[in-house]
Each structure stands twice: as structure tokens, then as C-alpha cells.
Amino acid sequence: MTRPTVSRQRRLLAAIVLACAVPALHAQAYPTGPVRVVVPFPAGSGVDGVARNVISRMATGLGQPIVIENRAGAGGTIGTEFVARAPNDGYTLLFNATQLVGNPGISNVKYDAVKDFAPISLVSRVSVILVVPPDSPARSVQDLIRMAKEKPGALSYASGGNGGIGHYSGELFKSQGGNLDIVHVPYKSAAEQVTSVMTGQTQLAFPAPQIALPQIKAGKLRALAVTGVARATATPELPTMMEAMNPGFALDAWYGLLAPAGTPAPVITRLHAELMKVMADPTVRQSLEAGAQDVVGSTPAEFAAVIAKDLKVWTDLAVRLKVKVD
């Protein structure tokens, strides 16, 4: 066998160095223009608020504008499906919540939560709050259960749309309260959901704390409990639904950043690194914590594992609770 000449060895070495350098160069070159982040919910929603507070700050490190684009509709499905079909070049991203895994169990979505996206990082987790109108006779979760049993069908609960944690929490409340007859009223946004309870159009809801807390503090809503496994730091006086009602009642929501499947690994790495810098900012962390959110920050692999696990959990929950599109 003929040994390579010195010149050939040098050419091979140069080729290897170049091949190894391509991903690094790709990452350094990206992005060369604005990055669009699709939020599949209306402006002013809890998801939108976190995107504008956290994700928009990545613009500084990326050196390019971050454009938050609201593509709301169908409980987050429209915007999610849009990103699933978008070019996987890193210039169209998705900032979503647990509706990503909640919607497939109740409707024929045109995306695969596991296969169609490249997770970048979880940003935060949050338990929602059971609220009632300020003049409601219900002063506790047990009061609310009694009211529902005394007048079957008379109460209604609002949600920010089908497939979200507010929807699933309402159905879980009905089931674990003893198959309560409470009507689901889905709205197009979290703001409408909260307004309906404030004005007495509906008698209860499970909104995200960043939407509910200002109204609770203003006396326009009464909070009864939180849905997480532990009391929230921002509302330590509120019991968990596990304490107030049933040991099996525990649900929380998450928010996270994703890209279309097939997005180059160096681009994912760059986006993840910039997001971690933002989340290390004490101002950002304090802002999230003030909204009763638990700051997470994860690797892409960890986020992928959460999506796969929660897709099964929420799909099984939809079947067990007979959650449906209203």
C-alpha cells in the first residue's frame, strides 16, 4: 500500500480542519437578519408576556432584531402548525406553552409535537390559580364544590381556549369533585377568560398567575387555590388543589422555545446559549418569579424529554377525563 505523500497529507489535514470549522463558521454567521418568534396566542396573553419579556432580549446577543409575531387561533394550533411547516433555517421559531402537548389529545392537529420541532429550552413552569368573582359566595374550594352540587349545570368555568391548562384543570376539577356538572366556556384569549369571571359571566376559571395576580391584588378576582404540587412563592397563603380537594390534583404549565425540526445543530446551540445568557440576568429572573413562575432553563435534550413525557400524560388525561373541543 502506497503511503500518502507529504503534500497529500497536508491536503487531507486541511480538508479535515475545514470540515470541522464549517459548523463553527455557520454558527458565527447566524443570524444575518431578523429572527421571527411566533407566539400562537394573542398579544397580552401569558405566553406572549413571557416571550416579550424574555425571548425579545436575545436580540442583544444575537446582534439582530427579534420580531414577536402573534398567530393566534384554535387554542394555539394555527401558529404551531405554521412553524412546523416553516423553513428550518433558524429564522422562524416558536414560543409555546403546554398547548403544544395538550391539543393533540383533543383535536386533529397537523403537527407532531415530538417529530416536527427541535426544542431549544424550557423557560419556566407555572401552576395556574383557581379564581372566582369577588362577590362569589365561594370562599374555599369546598364551597365551590357544594355550590356545583346544589345547582347542577348552573355554574360555568372559563378557559383561554381548548387544549390549554385552564381547560384541563376545569375538567379535572369536575371529575375529582365528584363528576360535577359545570359548563365549559372557552374564550379566544386569557384576557377574555379573566374578564368573564370578573364580570360574573362565568363563575370560575384557572388562569395563569401573570394574568390573574394583578386582578386578584386589585380585588377584582378572588383566588381559592393553585394547581401545582406545592404552594406558589408569590401566593403562599393559597392552598394547593391537592390540599384543598384531592391528593391527585396537580397540574402545571410550561413555556419554552422551539425551532422547526431539522434546524442545524450549530444554530440550536447558538440560540440556546443566548437564551441562557438572558435567563441568567437577575432582572429577568426576578420578573418571572414576580409572576409566580419557576425559572427553569434546560438543555435541548431535557426539553425534548419533557415534551415526550407530557404528550403522553396530557393525551392520557384527555381520554380519562373525556376532554373535548367545546
C-alpha positions in Angstrom: 0.0 0.0 0.0 1.4 3.4 -1.1 1.9 5.9 1.7 0.4 9.4 1.1 2.9 12.0 0.1 3.6 14.9 2.4 1.6 17.2 0.2 -1.3 14.8 0.1 -1.2 14.5 3.9 -1.3 18.3 4.2 -4.3 18.5 1.8 -6.2 15.8 3.9 -5.4 17.7 7.1 -6.6 20.9 5.6 -9.8 19.3 4.5 -10.4 17.8 8.0 -9.8 21.2 9.6 -12.2 22.9 7.1 -14.9 20.3 7.7 -14.6 20.8 11.5 -14.7 24.6 11.0 -17.9 24.7 8.9 -20.3 24.3 11.8 -18.5 26.9 13.8 -18.5 29.3 10.9 -22.2 28.6 10.4 -22.9 29.4 14.0 -20.8 32.6 13.8 -22.6 33.8 10.7 -26.1 33.1 12.1 -28.1 35.2 12.2 -27.6 37.7 9.4 -31.1 39.1 9.6 -34.2 39.4 11.9 -35.4 36.3 13.7 -39.2 35.8 13.9 -40.6 34.2 17.0 -44.2 33.1 16.6 -46.4 33.1 19.6 -49.6 31.1 18.8 -51.7 33.2 21.3 -53.0 36.8 21.3 -50.9 39.8 22.4 -51.4 40.2 26.1 -51.7 36.5 26.9 -49.4 34.9 29.5 -47.3 33.2 26.8 -47.0 36.5 24.9 -45.9 38.3 28.0 -43.1 35.9 28.7 -42.0 35.9 25.1 -41.7 39.7 25.1 -40.0 39.8 28.5 -37.5 37.0 27.9 -37.2 36.0 24.3 -37.0 39.5 22.9 -33.9 40.2 25.0 -32.0 37.6 22.9 -31.7 40.3 20.2 -28.7 41.9 22.1 -26.6 38.7 22.0 -27.7 37.7 18.5 -27.0 41.1 17.1 -30.2 41.1 15.1 -33.8 42.1 15.9 -36.2 39.6 17.5 -39.7 40.0 16.0 -42.5 38.6 18.1 -45.4 37.6 15.9 -48.8 36.6 17.3 -50.5 34.0 15.2 -53.4 33.1 17.4 -56.3 30.8 16.9 -57.6 27.3 17.6 -56.1 27.1 21.0 -52.6 27.8 19.7 -52.8 25.3 16.9 -52.7 27.8 14.0 -49.3 29.3 15.0 -47.9 26.0 16.0 -48.7 24.4 12.6 -47.3 27.4 10.8 -43.9 27.0 12.5 -43.9 23.2 11.9 -44.0 23.9 8.2 -41.6 26.8 8.2 -38.0 26.7 6.8 -35.6 25.1 9.3 -33.0 27.8 8.9 -33.3 29.3 12.4 -35.2 32.5 11.2 -38.7 31.3 12.3 -39.0 30.0 15.9 -41.9 29.0 18.1 -42.5 30.1 21.7 -45.2 27.9 23.0 -46.9 26.6 26.2 -48.3 23.2 27.2 -50.9 23.6 24.5 -48.2 22.0 22.3 -48.9 18.7 24.0 -52.5 19.4 25.2 -54.0 20.0 21.8 -53.2 16.6 20.1 -55.3 14.7 22.6 -58.5 16.6 21.8 -58.2 17.6 18.1 -56.7 16.5 14.8 -53.7 18.8 14.7 -51.5 18.9 11.7 -48.2 18.7 13.6 -46.3 16.1 15.6 -45.2 17.6 18.9 -42.2 15.3 19.1 -41.1 14.9 15.4 -41.8 18.4 13.9 -39.8 20.5 16.3 -36.3 21.0 17.6 -36.5 22.0 21.3 -34.2 24.8 22.4 -35.0 25.3 26.1 -37.8 25.3 28.7 -38.0 28.8 30.1 -40.3 28.5 33.1 -43.0 26.4 34.7 -46.1 27.8 36.4 -49.2 26.5 38.2 -52.5 28.2 37.5 -54.8 29.7 40.0 -58.5 28.8 40.7 -60.3 32.1 40.8 -64.0 33.2 41.3 -65.7 36.6 41.0 -65.1 38.9 44.0 -68.7 38.7 45.1 -68.9 34.9 44.8 -70.3 33.0 47.9 -67.4 30.6 47.5 -64.7 31.3 50.0 -63.0 28.0 49.5 -62.7 25.1 47.0 -65.1 23.0 49.1 -67.6 25.9 49.0 -67.4 25.9 45.2 -67.9 22.1 45.1 -71.0 22.4 47.3 -72.4 25.2 45.0 -71.9 23.0 41.9 -73.6 20.0 43.6 -76.6 22.1 44.8 -77.3 23.5 41.3 -76.1 21.1 38.6 -75.4 22.9 35.4 -75.8 26.4 36.9 -72.1 27.1 37.1 -69.7 27.6 34.2 -65.9 27.8 34.0 -64.0 29.9 31.5 -60.8 29.0 29.8 -58.4 30.8 27.4 -59.2 28.2 24.8 -59.5 24.5 24.2 -56.5 22.3 25.0 -54.8 24.6 27.5 -54.1 24.1 31.2 -57.2 26.1 32.1 -59.4 23.7 30.1 -57.7 20.6 31.5 -57.8 22.0 35.1 -61.5 22.7 34.7 -62.2 19.1 33.6 -60.0 17.7 36.3 -61.9 19.8 38.9 -65.2 18.5 37.7 -64.0 14.9 37.7 -62.3 14.9 41.1 -65.1 17.0 42.7 -67.5 14.1 42.1 -68.4 14.4 38.4 -69.6 18.0 38.8 -72.0 19.4 36.2 -70.2 22.6 35.2 -70.3 24.1 31.7 -67.0 24.9 29.9 -66.9 28.3 28.1 -63.8 28.6 26.0 -62.6 32.1 25.1 -60.1 33.2 22.4 -57.7 34.7 24.9 -56.6 34.6 28.6 -57.7 38.2 28.9 -61.3 37.4 27.9 -61.3 34.4 30.2 -60.4 36.6 33.2 -62.8 39.4 32.2 -65.7 36.9 32.1 -65.1 35.8 35.7 -64.5 39.4 36.9 -67.9 40.4 35.4 -69.7 37.2 36.6 -70.4 35.9 33.1 -68.7 32.7 34.3 -68.2 31.6 37.9 -64.7 30.2 37.9 -61.5 29.8 35.9 -57.9 28.6 36.1 -55.9 31.5 34.6 -52.1 31.8 34.6 -50.8 33.9 37.6 -49.2 36.6 35.4 -52.7 37.4 34.1 -54.7 36.8 37.3 -52.5 38.3 40.0 -53.0 42.0 39.1 -56.7 41.5 39.2 -56.5 39.5 42.5 -54.5 42.3 44.1 -57.0 44.9 42.8 -59.8 43.0 44.4 -61.4 42.2 41.1 -61.0 38.4 41.5 -60.9 36.1 44.5 -58.3 33.3 44.5 -59.0 30.0 46.1 -56.1 27.7 45.3 -53.2 26.9 43.0 -52.8 23.7 40.9 -49.2 22.9 41.5 -47.7 20.3 43.7 -46.5 23.0 46.2 -47.8 26.4 47.2 -46.5 29.2 45.0 -43.9 31.5 46.4 -45.8 34.5 45.1 -49.1 33.4 46.9 -48.0 31.3 49.9 -51.4 31.9 51.5 -53.2 29.9 48.8 -53.5 26.1 49.3 -52.8 23.7 46.5 -55.7 21.8 45.0 -54.1 18.7 46.5 -54.5 20.3 50.0 -58.0 21.8 49.4 -59.6 19.0 47.4 -57.8 15.8 46.2 -54.3 14.4 46.5 -54.4 13.5 42.8 -55.0 17.1 41.6 -51.7 18.5 40.3 -51.1 20.3 37.0 -48.7 22.9 35.9 -47.9 24.6 32.6 -44.6 25.3 31.0 -43.3 27.8 28.4 -40.5 27.0 26.0 -38.6 28.0 22.8 -38.5 25.6 19.8 -37.4 25.6 16.2 -38.6 23.6 13.2 -37.2 20.0 13.1 -34.0 19.8 11.1 -32.7 23.2 12.2 -28.9 22.9 12.1 -27.3 21.9 15.4 -25.0 24.9 15.5 -28.0 27.3 15.2 -29.7 25.5 18.0 -26.6 25.7 20.1 -26.3 29.5 19.4 -29.9 30.1 20.3 -29.7 28.1 23.4 -26.5 29.9 24.5 -28.1 33.3 24.0 -31.3 32.3 25.8 -29.2 31.1 28.8 -27.5 34.4 29.0 -30.8 36.2 29.1 -32.2 33.9 31.8 -29.1 34.4 33.9 -30.0 38.1 34.2 -31.2 38.8 37.7 -33.8 41.3 36.4 -35.3 38.7 34.1 -35.4 36.0 36.8 -37.0 38.4 39.3 -39.6 39.4 36.7 -40.6 35.8 36.1 -40.6 35.0 39.8 -42.8 38.0 40.5 -45.3 36.4 38.1 -45.3 33.2 40.2 -43.2 31.4 37.7 -40.5 28.9 38.4 -37.5 29.7 36.3 -36.1 26.6 34.6 -33.7 26.9 31.7 -32.9 23.4 30.3 -30.8 21.7 27.6 -32.5 20.9 24.3 -32.4 17.2 25.2 -34.1 17.9 28.6 -36.8 19.9 26.9 -37.3 17.1 24.3 -37.8 14.6 27.2 -40.4 16.8 28.8 -42.3 17.1 25.6 -42.3 13.4 25.0 -43.4 12.7 28.6 -46.1 15.3 28.8 -47.6 14.4 25.4 -48.4 11.0 26.9 -49.6 12.5 30.2 -51.9 15.0 28.6 -53.2 12.6 26.0 -54.0 10.0 28.7 -55.7 12.8 30.7 -57.8 13.8 27.7 -59.0 10.2 27.3 -59.7 9.7 31.0 -61.5 13.0 31.5 -63.2 12.9 28.1 -61.8 16.4 27.4 -63.3 17.6 24.2 -63.4 20.7 22.0 -66.3 22.9 23.0 
